[in-house]
Amino acid sequence: MVTTITEITRLWEKSLKRIQQKLNDDRSFDYFFANSYIYEKRGSNLIIVAPNLVAKAVLGEKYRQLIIDVLNELEDEDFDIQVISNEDLNKQREDKKTAEVILKKENEYFTDALVKPELRFSNFVVGDFNKEAHQAALFVAKNGGTMFNPLFIYSHPGLGKTHLLHAIGNEIKDTRMPNAKILYITANDFVEEYIKFVKAEKDSQSLKSFFKDVDVLLLDDIQFLAGKVKTEEMFFYIYQDMINKGKRIIITSDRQPNEISNLESRLVSRFTQGLTVKINEPDIDASVEILKQKISNSGLTIEKFDSNVLYFLAEKFSKDVRELEGAVNALAFSCLNLLDEEKITMDVAIKAVSSIKGGKKIATQLSEQKIVNIVADYYNLTPSQITGKDRSGQIVLARHLAMYLIRKHLDVPLKKVGELFGGKDHTTVMSAITKVDKELKTNPQLQSALNDLEKKIKE
């Protein structure tokens, strides 16, 4: 699937070459297609910019189906297109700048409180760990009314709460309420504006009046409001007024309402009247999918990465999506100097993340998961296949070798090894290790494989 800017650019270059061949009319091609480009990809819809208004009309009508057919020939996607002109694009940009200026003038409070257009449901990675929160957020974004109001999302930092807030705002704007006034703020923003209000630094309108025009409030990190009595009183008034008028409120926190110390009991009560959902810590497979998404967004190619690199980084940084993103950024920076490398190996990855907090420790740390990753990569399997229940011959062999190596290098108790491999009991683990030990004495191929794996473990 085409996702990065580089891939989109290449797709259009290939498309233009094929269109030119099919047209067999250089004059028409030069006039209508030359200098055109793909401006944006939204799902399977491509926004194509034509050089002028005439070219826009011709591409959008006469050659529309030809363009779609060529795109679908080149990629296994069901594309649709929208053609705009350079004039249209420039006007859109000017309109956006004007709208932002007007919004900032209207917003005497929270002048920088804009929903980020790049944070959408389409680029939010969904797994078992966050499925409930994602479904709740999507429901609230797509449906009016007061059901699940407020929606309260909580989790440890860095697991996607803020992304969901902005995704809700974008979805509401795009599909239901294009003219809605949607306000994204943090609790700290609210505290700062309240202080300015109290000091009479804002005199053209009151803070209460400002919120009367807000249709959707996206409030991040409500826990930072706790203990600030007067600020909580102001927020309670605003909150209650919005709820009474059927306005939509979505709140995030690092813990559920009744666990926020020093938060007013009446606020806790109001928050729990809606829907409270939790984002759990992602498992390894979910973290790998998040890594893949962020790698694609960074302009790198997934195919350049050894699979054990992805699982290794996911294991080490899975508790915080922001740390995962930091690891990807470090890799992206390193790759600028490694353009000739065919693969991003474990060595390259470890060097890249060594500057991140805890990175040096990661570089020297051998873990059960690292051994599983190395064995999986050696046999072209995924770590989840090795630790799962599949009993195919190659997978069983890899599983037994992983158990053997973990026991040998880490001296992990048999019970713990069994837990890693799907809850197997210690006798099953011991049987697997004994079988490998016995076969090594008569099987040269297995000896060779073990030697290769030992070298990779020591790298």
Buried (B, 14 or more C-beta within 10 A) or exposed (E): EBBBEEBBEEBBEBBBEBBBEEBEEEEBBEBBBEEBBBBBBEEBEBBBBBBBEEBBBBBBEEBBEBBBBBBBEBBEBEBBBEBBBBBBBEEEEEEEEEEEEEEBEEBBBBEEBBBBEEBBBEBBBBBEBBBBBBEBBBBBBEEEEEEBBBBBBBBBEBBBBBBBBBBBBBBBBBEEBEEBBBBBBBBEBBBBBBEEBEEEEBEEBEBEEBBEEBBBBBBBBBBBBBEBEEBBBBBBEBBEEBBEEEBBBBBBBBBBBEEBEEBBEEBBEBBBEBBBBBBBBBBBBBBBBBBBBBBBBBEBEBEBBBBBBBBBBBBBBBBBBEBBBBBBBBBBEBBEEBEEEEEBBBEBBBBBBBEBEEBEEBBEEBBBBBBBBBBBBBBEBBBBBBBBEEEEEEBBBBBBBBBBBBBBBBEBEBEEBBBBBEEBEBEBBBBBBEBBEEBBEEEEEBEEBBEEBEEBBEE
